[in-house]
Amino acid sequence: MIDLHHHCLHGLDDGPQTLEEAVALCQAAAAEGIETIVATPHVLRGRWQNDSRPLLEARLAELRSALGDTPRLLLGSEYFFAHDMNEVLQSGQGIVPLAGSRYVLVEFDSHNVPPMIEQPFYRAQLDGWIPLIAHPERNAVFQSRPGLLATLVRLGAKVQVTAASVLGDFGEEARAAAVDFLQRELVHVIATDAHNLKRRPPRARAAREAVAEIVGGEVAQALFVDNPQTVIDGTTLVYDPDLPYTSTPEAGLLGRLRRLFKK
């Protein structure tokens, strides 16, 4: 399996604080069947800036040296959304795309989705980036408004659900939302979002079995292996359902954006 969302670099955020803890976390991931990890430290202004690419690469190299070749380690980041996302991307500082790809892992506050989110997502895609929304099943707005998530997917964004959410580790609301999003064909990647061995371990194997029971083995294969591999390779997703529109096209900006992406 390939894990596109994993906080394994030590001393950078709320993941492991020592190299020894980072090594143990990655070894646990390997024991779960994860062969490749994309390290995604938080990028959050005022708390975890993590805008020094040389520092991130140095931590990654240190962890690689301690681990050896298993699992393979690549670099990315998890960007806490702000409306100047596109300016930050254009600057080349502060956001590391996943494994050097066009995909940018973006998270929101757990109780909020900013208004007019369609506009910066649209501008990012005009510049060649693809937003990958991190763990929307743990967001109260997306839980109550799955149609909003579907709108962003129709506009070209992709969705990553946390493996542990499917297993109920983040509560019943997150589990129910994860199942709902899977059944609505809104999910493109499942990743562990692992932080540590005690509270946030990389629970991949059991989650893959649970997902296979919900949507079938072929889709589980795509979400845990094939789609993550295409993200790394920069090719077209293997599993990327075309969501039907349930109503007539909207007027205004949202309608224009949808029609543009439909062409």
N, C-alpha and C positions, 0 to 999 in steps of 0.2 A: 504494500500500500504506500501511498504518497501523501504526506501531511503538509498542506500548504499554509497552515496557521499553527505556529508552535513557538512558545516563548522560552527558548532554551539558552539564550545568551546571558551570561551571568553578570549581575551587578548593573543592569541597565533599566530594569522596570520591576514589576511585581513577580517576575519569574525567579529562577534560582539566583542566589546571592553569591555563591562561590563556584569555582570551576568544578569542584568535586560534585556539587549538587547538579550542575549542568550535565556532567558526564553520566551520572546515575539516571537522570531524566531521559536522556537520549538512549541509554541502554535499555530502559524500560520500554521505550517506544519500539526499539528493534525487536524486543521480545514479543511485542504485540503484532509483529508482522510489518512494521513500517520500515521501508528500505530507503526512503528519501524524506528529509525534513527541510522545509523552508523556514528558517528562523525569522520570526516577525516581531521584533521588539516594538513596544508602543511608541508612537510619536504623538505626544500630548503636550501642548504648550504649558509652561509653568510647572510641570511635574516631571515628565520624561521627554525632554526635548529631542534627544537622539538624532540630531541633525549632522553629526560628524561621520561621514562615510568611512574615513580611515579608521576611526575607533571601532565602528561596527565590524569592518573587515578584519581588524586585528583580533577582536573577540572571537569571531568565527574561525579564524586561523588557529587560535589557541585551542579552541574546542576540538577542531579537526585533528590537531596534533595529539591531543589527549585520547581521542576516541579511536583513531585509525579510520578505516574506510567504511565502517558500518555503524550507524546508517550514514548515507551520503548527506552532506550539509550544504545548503544553498542559502542565499541571503534575500530577505525582503523586509517588510515593515507593516505595521498595522496603524493606519493613520486615523486619528480622531477627527471627524469631519469638521471643517470650517469652510465658510463660503469663499475663501480665497484659495481653495484647493488647487485651482488651475494655475494660479500665479506661482504657488509653491512647486507644482510639477514643472512649470516652465523654467523655474530657477535651477532645477536639478539638485536642490538641497532640501532635506527634511522629509522626503518620501522616497523610499527604495521600492520600486516595483518588484513583484514577486519573481525571483530568480531571473531578473533582467528581462522580463517579458513586458507585454503591454498591460498586464493586469495589475490593478492597484487595490489592495485590501483596505476597505474603508469601514470604520465602525461609528455608531451613533451612541449618544447617551441612552441608557437603558429605559428611560421614560420619555424620550423626546425624539421626534424627527423634525428637523428644521423646515419651515415653510419654504416653498419654491425650490425644493431640492432638485426638481427636474432640470432647472437651468444650468447649475454647475455641472451636473452629470452629463448633460447634453454637450456643453462646451468641452469637457474633458474628452468625450468621444470624438468630437471634431478634431481634436489634437492627436487622436490615435490611441488614447487610453481607454481601458475597459474597467469600470468600477466593479469590484467584487464586494458585495455587502456582507460584512461579517456578522454572524449569529443574529439575524433578525428575529428568530424565534424567542430570543431573550429580551426583546424590546416590546414594551407595553403597547406602543402605538401600532406596530406591525401585528402584534397578537390580536388586537381588536379590529384592525383594518387590513386584512390580507389583500384587499383590492388595491391598496396603495403600493404594496410590494409588487403585485402583479403589474401595475402601471410602470414601475421602474424597470421591471424585467422586459416589458414590451418595448421600452425605450432603449434597451440594449444593455442594461446592467445585468450582472450575474449574482447568484446567491450562494453563500457558504453557510451551512448549518453545522453546529457543534455536535460531535459524536455523542458526548455525554448527555446532551439534551434529549436525544432519542431514547436514552436509557433512564430518563427521569431524574438525573443528578442535579438539575437546576430547577426542579419543581414540576408540578403537574401542568401548570400553564405553559411553560416552555416546551414540555414534552408534547402536549396536545397541539401546540402551534407547529412544532417540527413535523409531526405526523401530517397535519393539515397541509403544510407547504409541500411536503413530499407527494401527497396525493393530488395536489393541484398542479404538479409538475413545475414548481417554482424553484427547485433546488438544483444547483449545478455541481456543487462540491461539498463533501463532508470532510471536516478536519477536526483535530482534537482540541485546539486552543489550550494545549497543556501548559501548565505553569509550574507545577511541583508534584511530588509523589504522594503527598498526604491528602490534599484537598482537590487538586486539579491534575490528576494523572492522565496519561495518553490512552484512553480507553477506546481502542480502535476495533479490536476483534469482535467483541460482543456487540458493538454498535453496528458493524457491518452485517452481522447475522440478523439483528433486529430490523435493519433497513431492508434486507432481502425478504423478510417476512411481510413487510408493509408494501413494497413496490416491486419485488421480484429480484432475482439474482443478477440479471443483466443490468438493471438500473443501478444496483448496488456496486457492481463492478465498475460502471462508468463513474459513479460519484466518488469512489474511494481510490480508483486507479487511473482509468482512461482519461477522464476530464482533467484531473490534476496533471497528468503527463502532457496533455496538449497545452495546458497553461505554460508549463516549463518550456515546451518545444516551440511555443508561439504559433500553433496551428489551430484549426477549427475544432471546437468542442465536439466530441463524439456524441454526447447526449445534450441536446439543446432544443427542447420542445418549442414549437411555434404556438404561442398562446392565442386562442381565438378572442376576438373582441366580443363583449357581451352586450354592447349597446352601440348606438350610432356615434361617429366620431365627435369629440367635444369641440366646442368653439374655443377661440382664444389661443393662448400660447401652447397649452398642453395638447390641444387638438392639432396644432400645426406641427409640433414636435413629433407626435405619433405618426402623422402622415408622412413626414420626412423620413422617419426610420422605416416606414413600411415600403417605401419606394425601392 
